[in-house]
């Protein structure tokens, strides 16, 4: 019990220190909020990281898959659309909700936590390299 209390006290102290650092405070708070929401959510929403060409062809950005478009948006815009959230850097709690054809998405072998770290660190923190599935590889320009 003493060890659990001690660990809890250390965590609170660490959070107090981080919350006193202006830039770190906003990044840490935003990332913590998203990770807690994703981890506590039992649904399949916000479970995958992908790439999408945005804001124009040839420019890729990280996005999080949040579900399929199955309501009137899908009825009007077309079937097989995915809801994606494109976060802004360095605050991944803000961003854009886009409805994108599934064929335009390139899924990544990256956890949501790794994706959030990459976005909130402005690309400085990158996940460890993993073997890439050829089907998910982004085609290179000829």
Secondary structure, DSSP 8 states (H G I E B T S, - for coil): -HHHHHHHHHHHHHHHHHHTSHHHHHHHHHHHHHHHHHHH--SSTT-EEEEEE-SSTT-EEEEEEEEE--SHHHHHH-SSEEEEEEE-SS-TTSEEEEEEEGGGEEE-S--HHHHHHHHHTTT-S--------GGG------
